[in-house]
């Protein structure tokens, strides 16, 4: 059984990586266009490479320090000796996922713009193929990491099922740490450049978006790649791996005492992930569109592929559970369906609130008629309101998954069902991430089209793809946040199970909110996402201020710049964004790692569970609010730019740009980073559980 399991997930990993290679070759086979287009693309590529090199240097130092700390704990007997190495491999593969995605995105931007000269469908295929490279690289490397560690722990070190999942859970900490650095650092870079470019270029100077006279325009396009591509790839890698491994760990706990069933329960999420890769590959062949730039038609083109993949995995999951776990546990299939359906519905909810094809965003755009204040107020209200539906969806999914899995009779089995729901939601991540990652490629393509002076219809097509990308990006973020909530619940259960292994008197029922230690931890956890969001928002604000001042200075001091007779100093803005983001990303990440340890040492494991519960609840709400507000502001601006409410250059447009600049750090820095935060808190808690159990204040 174990050998077949390793072979199955390894084959799934190779299939995903092979498909990513094929898609990459397909993208590179397209022409980059004119010499000017090639030059601009090369500048963006150079800036992105330089940033990631500097970021990875800083991250390497952090990982070296953590390796020594974890190694010391292993030497003291508080951790198994595999943990420090698992931590490093988790971070390595997470970073590699983002790096590969960034490389193909910077190669595809000019090719997408050039393809749009031929037609909209061709441009979509190039951008979507580039997104597919990212999507299938993430799932391929995720399963590769899992299969290698499973093989080592089982066949080389001869660990049992419990020992395997306990060790494998810890490389999620490395993946989450890398993801948080990538998301926060890349998010600060991209939004500092974006806000600086928009406020001075569009609002003050009145020049178009991506105008080559704007000194921050290259930094803006670089930011799309290091934040929305490299950061997102690392983010969803850790989401994917975390959901699979936490589910496997709870499967082992659910069938405690039955070694054969424990390995079978471990197999379900891993094989389902491998089947999801095959279903996602099939779905990609159904993504195509006509030449109309209507958003509903473009959304339908992408939904066709993602919906087909979801239907296929829904069909494949039933025989998987029936034949591996046996007919007495077939009701776990409903848990998988609950997760799949929840993912689709959260995506639809996000689409409704953020797409300019529907009422909420159109209504938000109309608020620009009375200025920037009303459009900001409207966007905040829209984001707050949009949290209600996902909360209900996740609540129903959790209840359904728990009880259909036998939670009434066995809490562990019910929790395993909830974890299976998270795996079901992420099983088709290959194609879901492809629809998300294609957005920054389309955005870059629009910038290259503008800077290269291509025909107006080309920019119209790239704008249509970019607007669609805003919606799919918001949908992808909602999807990631929803899965993060389910995965965080599974990780909290894994933490309690780990404490139970050290003290059998501790059970799930031990953590009443009437316990003051749990209650204090709950308040601390609920506060953490707000503190984290404040730090990242302030970081974007400080970095953007320096960019705004630099752009203004160049407009004043470089003679002939506004007339197009002189070139701006693009490199200076890129360097400023790099330095600011690398400096500002350290504190939020360190807080996420240090706070669980401090809470544990002061309040014990009761306080830690309260903290994790509070952070999951408030973080889920805050992340959805920020992501949807930002997405709606962005598409409201694009709706106005399409000729509504005065069109480009009008006072309404300027008001919408201000709203969009407020929303930029909401949707691309703070919001998407929070879902990493709530999982990293759990991962850190699990890794340091033994230390906290043995060394904490006795109240």
NORLINSUL-V410815 format. One record per residue. N is the residue number from 1. RES is the residue in one small letter. PSI is psi in whole degrees, 0 to 359 (NA if undefined). OMEGA is omega in degrees with one decimal (* if undefined). D_CENTER is the distance of its C-alpha to the mean C-alpha in Angstrom with 2 decimals. Layout:
N_RES_PSI_OMEGA_D_CENTER / N_RES_PSI_OMEGA_D_CENTER
This chain:
1_x_312_-176.8_33.17 / 2_x_321_179.8_31.10 / 3_x_316_178.9_31.97 / 4_x_325_178.5_31.06 / 5_x_312_179.2_27.68 / 6_x_316_-179.5_26.94 / 7_x_317_-177.5_28.27 / 8_x_311_-177.3_26.21 / 9_x_329_177.2_22.78 / 10_x_319_177.2_23.95 / 11_x_319_176.7_25.10 / 12_x_318_178.6_21.83 / 13_x_314_-179.8_20.06 / 14_x_323_178.5_22.78 / 15_x_315_179.6_22.59 / 16_x_315_-178.7_18.93 / 17_x_320_178.4_19.66 / 18_x_318_179.4_22.89 / 19_x_322_177.7_21.38 / 20_x_320_177.8_18.87 / 21_x_317_179.2_22.03 / 22_x_316_179.3_23.95 / 23_x_323_178.8_21.42 / 24_x_317_177.9_21.36 / 25_x_324_178.5_25.16 / 26_x_315_179.3_25.23 / 27_x_315_-176.7_23.27 / 28_x_345_179.1_25.54 / 29_x_344_179.5_28.59 / 30_x_155_-177.8_28.28 / 31_x_140_179.5_30.22 / 32_x_347_177.9_28.66 / 33_x_212_-174.6_31.37 / 34_x_168_178.5_33.74 / 35_x_324_179.6_34.32 / 36_x_320_177.6_32.89 / 37_x_318_179.2_29.62 / 38_x_320_-178.9_29.49 / 39_x_317_-179.9_30.28 / 40_x_316_178.9_27.53 / 41_x_320_179.4_24.93 / 42_x_324_178.3_26.33 / 43_x_318_178.4_26.04 / 44_x_316_-179.2_22.33 / 45_x_318_-179.6_21.87 / 46_x_316_179.4_24.09 / 47_x_318_179.9_22.33 / 48_x_317_179.1_18.85 / 49_x_317_-179.1_20.58 / 50_x_318_179.7_22.49 / 51_x_310_-177.0_19.58 / 52_x_325_178.2_17.64 / 53_x_316_179.8_21.05 / 54_x_321_179.7_21.62 / 55_x_314_-177.9_18.24 / 56_x_333_176.3_18.64 / 57_x_316_178.6_22.20 / 58_x_316_-179.4_21.28 / 59_x_324_179.0_18.67 / 60_x_320_178.0_21.45 / 61_x_315_178.9_23.79 / 62_x_314_-178.6_21.52 / 63_x_326_177.6_21.10 / 64_x_317_178.8_24.86 / 65_x_314_-179.7_25.67 / 66_x_324_178.4_23.52 / 67_x_319_179.0_25.11 / 68_x_317_-179.6_28.51 / 69_x_312_-179.6_27.76 / 70_x_324_176.7_26.51 / 71_x_320_177.1_29.40 / 72_x_319_177.7_31.81 / 73_x_322_177.6_30.61 / 74_x_319_178.7_31.04 / 75_x_327_179.9_34.49 / 76_x_357_178.2_35.36 / 77_x_9_179.8_34.55 / 78_x_344_178.0_31.65 / 79_x_159_172.6_29.16 / 80_x_155_-176.4_29.73 / 81_x_349_-177.9_30.18 / 82_x_339_-171.1_27.20 / 83_x_311_-178.9_24.60 / 84_x_323_-179.0_24.67 / 85_x_323_176.2_24.27 / 86_x_321_178.3_21.48 / 87_x_315_-178.5_19.62 / 88_x_316_-178.8_20.18 / 89_x_324_176.8_19.25 / 90_x_315_178.1_15.89 / 91_x_321_-178.4_15.12 / 92_x_310_-177.7_16.82 / 93_x_326_176.7_15.00 / 94_x_313_177.8_11.50 / 95_x_322_179.9_12.93 / 96_x_322_177.8_14.76 / 97_x_312_179.4_11.91 / 98_x_322_-178.7_10.63 / 99_x_315_179.8_14.37 / 100_x_316_178.8_15.38 / 101_x_319_179.2_12.93 / 102_x_319_-179.2_14.21 / 103_x_315_-178.3_17.75 / 104_x_327_179.2_17.84 / 105_x_319_-180.0_16.28 / 106_x_342_174.9_19.00 / 107_x_338_-173.7_21.52 / 108_x_344_-172.2_20.73 / 109_x_309_179.6_20.88 / 110_x_325_179.5_24.70 / 111_x_324_176.5_25.15 / 112_x_316_178.2_23.31 / 113_x_317_179.9_25.50 / 114_x_323_178.1_28.54 / 115_x_328_178.7_27.79 / 116_x_345_174.1_27.68 / 117_x_334_178.4_31.25 / 118_x_316_-178.9_32.20 / 119_x_162_-178.0_30.28 / 120_x_317_-177.2_27.14 / 121_x_320_179.7_26.58 / 122_x_320_177.4_26.84 / 123_x_319_177.5_24.32 / 124_x_318_-178.1_21.83 / 125_x_321_179.5_22.55 / 126_x_311_-178.5_22.03 / 127_x_318_-179.3_18.68 / 128_x_324_176.7_17.48 / 129_x_320_177.0_18.92 / 130_x_318_176.2_16.99 / 131_x_325_179.0_13.68 / 132_x_325_177.0_15.15 / 133_x_314_178.0_15.68 / 134_x_309_-176.0_12.03 / 135_x_313_-175.3_11.32 / 136_x_339_171.7_14.43 / 137_x_317_179.9_14.21 / 138_x_308_-177.4_11.12 / 139_x_326_178.8_13.02 / 140_x_312_179.1_16.27 / 141_x_327_177.9_15.70 / 142_x_311_179.3_14.25 / 143_x_328_177.0_17.46 / 144_x_315_178.3_19.55 / 145_x_314_-179.7_18.69 / 146_x_314_-176.3_19.49 / 147_x_321_179.7_22.67 / 148_x_313_-178.9_24.00 / 149_x_322_178.6_23.75 / 150_x_314_-179.5_25.17 / 151_x_317_-179.8_28.04 / 152_x_312_-175.0_28.81 / 153_x_326_-177.6_28.84 / 154_x_310_-169.8_30.82 / 155_x_341_178.7_33.22 / 156_x_313_-176.6_33.70 / 157_x_355_173.6_33.45 / 158_x_43_177.1_34.57 / 159_x_154_174.7_32.36 / 160_x_180_-174.8_32.43 / 161_x_317_-179.4_29.52 / 162_x_317_179.2_28.93 / 163_x_323_-179.8_29.06 / 164_x_310_-177.4_26.62 / 165_x_325_178.9_23.83 / 166_x_318_179.1_24.61 / 167_x_320_-176.6_24.24 / 168_x_330_177.7_21.13 / 169_x_329_-173.4_19.24 / 170_x_337_178.4_19.64 / 171_x_350_171.1_17.75 / 172_x_330_178.0_14.60 / 173_x_318_177.5_15.58 / 174_x_317_179.6_15.64 / 175_x_317_-179.2_12.22 / 176_x_321_178.8_10.79 / 177_x_313_178.4_13.17 / 178_x_318_-178.7_12.24 / 179_x_320_-178.9_8.48 / 180_x_318_174.7_9.79 / 181_x_314_-176.1_12.37 / 182_x_315_-178.2_10.31 / 183_x_312_-177.2_7.98 / 184_x_310_-179.7_11.20 / 185_x_310_179.1_13.61 / 186_x_323_179.6_12.11 / 187_x_319_177.2_11.42 / 188_x_317_179.3_15.02 / 189_x_305_-172.3_16.40 / 190_x_322_-176.7_15.21 / 191_x_331_174.2_16.15 / 192_x_316_179.1_19.36 / 193_x_317_-177.3_20.44 / 194_x_312_-179.9_19.54 / 195_x_315_179.3_21.34 / 196_x_317_-179.6_24.22 / 197_x_318_-176.4_24.69 / 198_x_314_-175.0_24.68 / 199_x_317_-178.3_26.89 / 200_x_317_-176.6_29.55 / 201_x_301_-175.3_29.37 / 202_x_310_-172.1_29.04 / 203_x_311_-174.3_30.53 / 204_x_312_-176.3_33.13 / 205_x_341_178.6_34.17 / 206_x_26_178.7_33.61 / 207_x_158_-175.9_32.37 / 208_x_163_173.7_29.83 / 209_x_142_179.0_26.14 / 210_x_24_175.8_25.73 / 211_x_132_-177.0_29.46 / 212_x_345_177.9_30.49 / 213_x_345_-177.7_32.62 / 214_x_119_-177.1_29.64 / 215_x_338_-176.1_29.19 / 216_x_5_-172.4_25.47 / 217_x_322_178.3_24.62 / 218_x_318_177.6_23.80 / 219_x_322_177.7_21.67 / 220_x_314_-179.4_19.75 / 221_x_325_174.1_19.17 / 222_x_317_-178.7_18.35 / 223_x_323_177.3_15.70 / 224_x_325_-176.4_13.96 / 225_x_319_-177.4_13.67 / 226_x_335_179.5_12.97 / 227_x_301_-173.6_10.32 / 228_x_344_179.3_8.76 / 229_x_295_-178.0_9.38 / 230_x_316_179.2_9.93 / 231_x_317_-179.3_7.40 / 232_x_322_179.6_4.48 / 233_x_314_177.7_6.73 / 234_x_322_179.5_7.35 / 235_x_305_-174.9_4.19 / 236_x_339_171.7_4.48 / 237_x_311_-177.5_8.04 / 238_x_329_175.9_8.63 / 239_x_315_-177.0_7.52 / 240_x_308_-179.1_9.85 / 241_x_318_-179.3_12.48 / 242_x_318_-179.4_12.60 / 243_x_319_-178.4_13.31 / 244_x_314_-174.8_15.92 / 245_x_321_178.1_17.67 / 246_x_325_176.8_17.88 / 247_x_317_178.1_19.33 / 248_x_319_-179.5_21.74 / 249_x_319_179.4_22.81 / 250_x_331_174.5_23.62 / 251_x_320_177.7_25.44 / 252_x_318_179.5_27.60 / 253_x_325_-177.2_28.37 / 254_x_329_-177.8_29.21 / 255_x_38_-179.3_31.84 / 256_x_133_179.9_33.18 / 257_x_350_179.3_36.58 / 258_x_91_-173.2_36.12 / 259_x_321_-178.7_34.88 / 260_x_314_179.9_34.91 / 261_x_330_177.7_32.83 / 262_x_315_179.5_30.37 / 263_x_326_177.0_29.57 / 264_x_319_177.9_29.45 / 265_x_325_174.5_26.94 / 266_x_325_-174.2_24.80 / 267_x_325_-173.0_25.21 / 268_x_303_-178.3_23.91 / 269_x_326_-177.7_20.10 / 270_x_315_178.8_20.41 / 271_x_326_177.4_22.63 / 272_x_322_176.9_20.64 / 273_x_320_178.3_17.59 / 274_x_318_177.1_20.15 / 275_x_324_178.5_21.61 / 276_x_328_177.4_18.30 / 277_x_314_179.4_18.15 / 278_x_316_178.9_21.63 / 279_x_322_179.4_20.96 / 280_x_320_178.0_18.00 / 281_x_316_178.0_20.35 / 282_x_318_-179.1_23.01 / 283_x_327_-177.9_20.86 / 284_x_332_-177.8_20.11 / 285_x_355_-178.6_23.89 / 286_x_10_177.9_24.13 / 287_x_105_176.8_22.03 / 288_x_157_-178.0_24.74 / 289_x_171_174.6_26.19 / 290_x_206_-176.0_29.46 / 291_x_359_177.4_30.27 / 292_x_140_-176.1_29.92 / 293_x_17_179.5_27.20 / 294_x_136_-175.6_26.90 / 295_x_324_-179.1_23.38 / 296_x_323_179.7_24.33 / 297_x_320_179.4_25.49 / 298_x_320_176.7_22.43 / 299_x_321_179.0_20.14 / 300_x_323_-179.3_22.64 / 301_x_316_179.5_22.40 / 302_x_322_-179.2_18.69 / 303_x_329_179.7_19.11 / 304_x_316_-179.3_22.02 / 305_x_314_-177.6_20.02 / 306_x_320_180.0_17.20 / 307_x_320_178.7_19.94 / 308_x_317_179.0_22.19 / 309_x_319_179.5_19.72 / 310_x_318_179.1_19.24 / 311_x_318_-178.5_23.05 / 312_x_317_-179.5_23.71 / 313_x_329_176.1_21.65 / 314_x_320_178.6_23.29 / 315_x_318_-175.2_26.62 / 316_x_333_-175.4_25.97 / 317_x_328_-176.4_24.81 / 318_x_304_178.9_28.25 / 319_x_331_178.2_30.46 / 320_x_310_-179.2_28.02 / 321_x_319_-178.0_28.44 / 322_x_313_-173.7_32.10 / 323_x_334_-178.9_33.27 / 324_x_311_-177.8_31.36 / 325_x_344_179.7_31.60 / 326_x_159_-173.6_34.72 / 327_x_339_179.4_35.76 / 328_x_343_179.3_36.13 / 329_x_22_-176.2_32.33 / 330_x_338_-178.8_31.49 / 331_x_345_173.7_30.31 / 332_x_339_176.9_27.02 / 333_x_324_-179.7_26.31 / 334_x_331_176.5_26.07 / 335_x_318_177.0_23.24 / 336_x_314_179.1_21.24 / 337_x_322_179.0_22.24 / 338_x_318_178.2_21.29 / 339_x_315_178.5_17.65 / 340_x_311_-178.0_17.66 / 341_x_321_178.5_19.44 / 342_x_318_178.4_17.29 / 343_x_316_179.3_14.15 / 344_x_315_-177.1_16.38 / 345_x_322_175.9_17.89 / 346_x_320_176.7_14.83 / 347_x_318_179.4_13.85 / 348_x_321_177.8_17.50 / 349_x_315_179.0_17.63 / 350_x_317_178.2_14.83 / 351_x_318_-178.7_16.63 / 352_x_318_-175.7_19.87 / 353_x_342_-173.9_19.03 / 354_x_342_-178.2_17.37 / 355_x_141_178.0_19.25 / 356_x_9_173.2_22.59 / 357_x_350_-175.1_24.18 / 358_x_170_-172.5_24.51 / 359_x_313_-174.3_26.49 / 360_x_314_-178.8_24.21 / 361_x_323_176.3_22.98 / 362_x_318_177.8_26.53 / 363_x_321_177.7_28.02 / 364_x_318_178.8_25.79 / 365_x_324_-178.3_27.01 / 366_x_338_179.3_30.56 / 367_x_347_176.6_30.24 / 368_x_343_179.9_30.33 / 369_x_335_-178.1_34.05 / 370_x_16_171.6_34.74 / 371_x_176_-174.6_32.65 / 372_x_328_-178.5_29.43 / 373_x_315_-177.1_29.98 / 374_x_327_178.8_30.03 / 375_x_329_175.5_26.93 / 376_x_316_177.6_25.03 / 377_x_316_179.8_26.60 / 378_x_320_179.5_25.78 / 379_x_321_177.1_22.07 / 380_x_316_178.9_21.91 / 381_x_319_178.7_23.84 / 382_x_315_-179.3_21.77 / 383_x_318_178.9_18.54 / 384_x_315_-179.7_20.50 / 385_x_326_-175.6_22.07 / 386_x_351_179.9_18.91 / 387_x_339_-172.6_17.93 / 388_x_312_-175.7_21.00 / 389_x_311_178.1_20.20 / 390_x_325_178.5_16.86 / 391_x_315_178.9_18.73 / 392_x_317_-179.4_21.62 / 393_x_311_-179.1_19.64 / 394_x_321_178.3_17.95 / 395_x_314_178.6_21.38 / 396_x_319_179.8_23.19 / 397_x_318_-179.9_20.86 / 398_x_312_179.3_21.38 / 399_x_313_-179.1_25.11 / 400_x_309_-177.4_25.51 / 401_x_321_-177.4_23.78 / 402_x_311_-172.5_25.77 / 403_x_325_177.7_29.14 / 404_x_340_-179.6_29.17 / 405_x_357_-179.3_28.35 / 406_x_25_-177.8_31.43 / 407_x_333_179.6_30.04 / 408_x_327_-179.6_33.37 / 409_x_327_-177.6_35.19 / 410_x_112_-179.9_32.67 / 411_x_319_-179.0_29.85 / 412_x_320_179.7_28.30 / 413_x_322_177.0_28.38 / 414_x_320_177.9_26.82 / 415_x_325_174.7_23.91 / 416_x_322_176.8_23.55 / 417_x_319_178.1_23.36 / 418_x_318_178.5_20.51 / 419_x_323_176.3_18.57 / 420_x_326_176.7_19.58 / 421_x_320_177.2_18.19 / 422_x_319_178.0_14.66 / 423_x_319_177.1_15.35 / 424_x_319_-180.0_16.80 / 425_x_324_-176.1_13.80 / 426_x_1_-174.1_11.65 / 427_x_329_179.4_14.80 / 428_x_34_-177.6_14.43 / 429_x_330_-178.8_10.88 / 430_x_309_-178.1_12.84 / 431_x_327_178.9_13.93 / 432_x_316_178.7_11.21 / 433_x_329_177.5_8.81 / 434_x_320_179.4_12.10 / 435_x_335_178.4_12.65 / 436_x_312_-173.9_9.47 / 437_x_340_-179.6_10.06 / 438_x_336_-176.5_13.69 / 439_x_308_178.6_13.46 / 440_x_329_176.8_13.57 / 441_x_315_178.7_16.31 / 442_x_322_178.4_18.25 / 443_x_312_176.7_17.96 / 444_x_321_-179.8_19.40 / 445_x_320_177.1_21.96 / 446_x_319_177.8_23.17 / 447_x_318_179.4_23.67 / 448_x_322_177.9_25.61 / 449_x_318_-179.6_27.66 / 450_x_312_-176.8_28.63 / 451_x_334_-178.9_29.48 / 452_x_354_179.4_31.40 / 453_x_37_179.5_33.43 / 454_x_172_-176.3_32.76 / 455_x_149_-178.1_34.31 / 456_x_325_-178.5_33.22 / 457_x_334_177.2_32.24 / 458_x_314_178.8_29.70 / 459_x_326_176.8_27.94 / 460_x_318_179.7_28.24 / 461_x_318_179.4_26.44 / 462_x_326_177.0_23.63 / 463_x_322_178.1_23.29 / 464_x_317_178.0_23.12 / 465_x_323_-179.7_20.31 / 466_x_316_178.7_18.51 / 467_x_319_174.9_19.06 / 468_x_320_179.2_17.78 / 469_x_324_176.8_14.64 / 470_x_319_-179.8_14.17 / 471_x_314_-179.3_14.57 / 472_x_327_177.2_12.39 / 473_x_317_177.6_9.49 / 474_x_321_178.0_10.35 / 475_x_317_178.6_10.80 / 476_x_321_178.7_7.49 / 477_x_318_177.1_6.05 / 478_x_319_177.7_9.16 / 479_x_314_-179.9_8.77 / 480_x_321_-179.6_5.70 / 481_x_318_178.0_7.89 / 482_x_315_178.9_10.90 / 483_x_327_178.7_10.23 / 484_x_321_179.4_9.46 / 485_x_314_179.8_12.85 / 486_x_318_179.4_14.63 / 487_x_322_179.2_13.48 / 488_x_321_175.9_14.49 / 489_x_317_178.8_17.79 / 490_x_322_-179.5_18.36 / 491_x_324_175.8_17.83 / 492_x_318_177.4_20.26 / 493_x_321_178.5_22.66 / 494_x_323_178.4_22.39 / 495_x_314_179.3_23.23 / 496_x_320_178.7_26.21 / 497_x_324_178.6_27.30 / 498_x_320_176.8_27.33 / 499_x_320_178.3_29.49 / 500_x_325_178.6_31.66 / 501_x_336_178.5_32.33 / 502_x_336_178.4_33.84 / 503_x_104_-173.4_35.64 / 504_x_346_178.0_36.47 / 505_x_344_179.2_37.54 / 506_x_121_178.5_33.96 / 507_x_179_178.9_32.46 / 508_x_330_-177.9_29.77 / 509_x_355_-176.5_32.55 / 510_x_347_-168.5_33.19 / 511_x_66_178.2_30.49 / 512_x_144_177.9_32.17 / 513_x_349_175.0_31.11 / 514_x_346_173.3_34.83 / 515_x_119_-175.7_34.45 / 516_x_330_178.9_34.27 / 517_x_318_177.2_32.10 / 518_x_317_-177.4_29.44 / 519_x_316_178.1_29.87 / 520_x_316_177.1_29.55 / 521_x_322_178.6_26.39 / 522_x_315_179.4_25.04 / 523_x_318_178.9_25.80 / 524_x_315_179.6_24.32 / 525_x_319_179.4_21.02 / 526_x_329_-179.4_20.98 / 527_x_329_-171.7_21.67 / 528_x_312_179.8_19.02 / 529_x_327_178.9_16.00 / 530_x_318_176.6_18.56 / 531_x_316_179.5_19.78 / 532_x_314_179.2_16.39 / 533_x_321_179.3_15.65 / 534_x_316_-179.7_19.22 / 535_x_316_-178.3_18.96 / 536_x_323_177.0_16.00 / 537_x_315_177.9_17.68 / 538_x_323_179.3_20.97 / 539_x_317_177.2_19.66 / 540_x_318_-179.5_18.61 / 541_x_315_179.8_22.00 / 542_x_316_-179.6_23.98 / 543_x_320_-179.4_22.49 / 544_x_323_178.6_22.93 / 545_x_316_-179.2_26.49 / 546_x_325_178.6_27.45 / 547_x_317_178.9_26.15 / 548_x_313_-179.7_28.07 / 549_x_318_-179.5_31.19 / 550_x_317_-179.6_30.95 / 551_x_317_177.7_30.60 / 552_x_316_-179.3_33.51 / 553_x_318_-179.8_35.60 / 554_x_322_177.1_35.15 / 555_x_325_-178.2_36.13 / 556_x_320_-167.5_39.21 / 557_x_333_-179.0_40.26 / 558_x_107_-177.0_39.61 / 559_x_134_178.2_42.58 / 560_x_1_-177.5_42.08 / 561_x_312_-177.4_38.26 / 562_x_338_177.8_38.22 / 563_x_357_-179.8_40.84 / 564_x_16_-178.2_38.79 / 565_x_353_179.3_41.44 / 566_x_155_-178.8_39.40 / 567_x_142_175.6_35.93 / 568_x_168_176.8_33.56 / 569_x_86_-178.4_32.29 / 570_x_320_-172.5_28.67 / 571_x_327_-177.0_28.29 / 572_x_319_178.6_29.04 / 573_x_321_177.6_26.14 / 574_x_316_-178.8_23.73 / 575_x_320_179.3_25.29 / 576_x_316_179.6_25.17 / 577_x_321_179.5_21.43 / 578_x_310_-177.0_20.94 / 579_x_317_-178.8_23.28 / 580_x_312_-175.3_21.97 / 581_x_320_-179.2_18.26 / 582_x_327_177.9_19.28 / 583_x_317_-173.0_21.66 / 584_x_341_-174.9_19.56 / 585_x_344_-171.4_16.50 / 586_x_310_-174.1_18.84 / 587_x_310_-180.0_19.99 / 588_x_321_-178.8_16.81 / 589_x_318_179.4_15.71 / 590_x_321_178.4_19.31 / 591_x_317_-178.7_19.61 / 592_x_333_-178.4_16.83 / 593_x_325_-174.7_18.87 / 594_x_320_-173.6_22.33 / 595_x_314_179.1_22.37 / 596_x_325_179.5_22.10 / 597_x_316_179.9_24.93 / 598_x_314_178.4_27.05 / 599_x_318_179.8_26.67 / 600_x_317_-179.1_27.64 / 601_x_327_-178.1_30.62 / 602_x_314_-173.7_31.88 / 603_x_354_-178.8_31.17 / 604_x_187_-175.7_30.89 / 605_x_337_175.2_28.69 / 606_x_315_178.8_29.54 / 607_x_325_180.0_27.93 / 608_x_315_179.6_24.79 / 609_x_318_176.1_24.33 / 610_x_316_178.6_24.96 / 611_x_315_-178.7_22.44 / 612_x_320_179.1_19.66 / 613_x_316_-179.8_20.71 / 614_x_317_179.9_20.90 / 615_x_322_179.9_17.52 / 616_x_315_-177.4_15.89 / 617_x_307_-177.0_18.00 / 618_x_325_-180.0_17.80 / 619_x_320_177.4_14.16 / 620_x_312_-179.5_13.27 / 621_x_314_-176.7_15.74 / 622_x_320_-179.1_14.96 / 623_x_317_178.3_11.24 / 624_x_314_179.1_12.42 / 625_x_309_-176.1_15.39 / 626_x_319_-178.8_13.86 / 627_x_315_-177.3_11.30 / 628_x_322_175.1_14.23 / 629_x_312_-179.3_16.83 / 630_x_316_179.3_15.24 / 631_x_320_-180.0_14.72 / 632_x_317_177.2_18.29 / 633_x_317_-178.8_19.82 / 634_x_313_-177.7_18.54 / 635_x_335_172.8_19.91 / 636_x_319_176.3_23.01 / 637_x_315_-179.0_23.74 / 638_x_328_176.7_23.46 / 639_x_321_177.0_25.65 / 640_x_319_179.5_28.23 / 641_x_339_178.0_28.03 / 642_x_358_176.3_28.92 / 643_x_4_-179.8_32.28 / 644_x_151_176.9_31.95 / 645_x_45_175.5_33.24 / 646_x_338_176.6_34.95 / 647_x_190_-177.7_32.50 / 648_x_141_175.5_31.56 / 649_x_351_-178.9_33.47 / 650_x_169_176.6_34.61 / 651_x_325_176.9_34.42 / 652_x_321_179.2_32.03 / 653_x_318_178.8_29.72 / 654_x_321_177.5_29.95 / 655_x_319_179.7_29.09 / 656_x_326_177.8_26.00 / 657_x_319_177.0_24.94 / 658_x_315_176.7_25.33 / 659_x_318_-179.6_23.16 / 660_x_322_179.9_20.46 / 661_x_328_173.4_20.69 / 662_x_319_-177.5_20.29 / 663_x_339_-177.1_17.21 / 664_x_306_178.1_15.56 / 665_x_337_175.4_14.52 / 666_x_307_-169.7_13.82 / 667_x_340_-173.5_11.09 / 668_x_354_178.6_9.79 / 669_x_289_-173.8_10.64 / 670_x_308_-175.7_11.50 / 671_x_302_-177.6_9.77 / 672_x_341_178.7_6.02 / 673_x_336_-175.7_7.59 / 674_x_324_-179.2_9.62 / 675_x_333_173.6_7.68 / 676_x_319_-178.3_7.71 / 677_x_312_-173.8_11.23 / 678_x_332_176.6_12.59 / 679_x_324_178.7_11.93 / 680_x_322_176.8_13.21 / 681_x_317_179.6_16.20 / 682_x_318_-179.3_17.03 / 683_x_315_179.2_16.79 / 684_x_318_-179.6_19.01 / 685_x_319_179.8_21.33 / 686_x_317_-178.6_21.83 / 687_x_321_-176.4_22.60 / 688_x_14_-176.7_25.03 / 689_x_315_-177.8_26.48 / 690_x_319_178.9_29.77 / 691_x_313_-178.0_30.30 / 692_x_321_-179.6_29.76 / 693_x_322_-176.1_31.96 / 694_x_335_-175.7_34.73 / 695_x_94_173.1_34.52 / 696_x_161_-179.1_34.05 / 697_x_131_178.1_36.38 / 698_x_111_-178.5_38.56 / 699_x_NA_*_38.92
